[in-house]
Amino acid sequence: MDQLIKLDYMDETNKGPEVVYQIENALEDFPKFGVFDKMQRTFIVTSSKDILYVNMVEEIEVDIDDAEGISDIKNIIYKNNHFYIIANKKD
């Protein structure tokens, strides 16, 4: 299973990585990048083939590429409380 971890290099008592969230829907490939909301409660993580939306507070995961039929992710931005995804439709 994939994990979201937190590293705090500014904390002198840093005890290493802390698991913040355990991702249930594994990505098919290595993650390329992720985008968080301002409060760091929700995020989208992508690989070359997958887009996964995660709400860590409510423990909700949505496999966006399957739900919306998209792939070949080009970019994701977060603005005005919304995520915007630039991608191509699957064949």
Summary of the structure (lengths in Angstrom):
residues: 91
radius of gyration: 14.1
end to end distance: 28.3
largest distance: 50.5
contacts: 209
relative contact order: 0.18
helix: 5%
strand: 52%
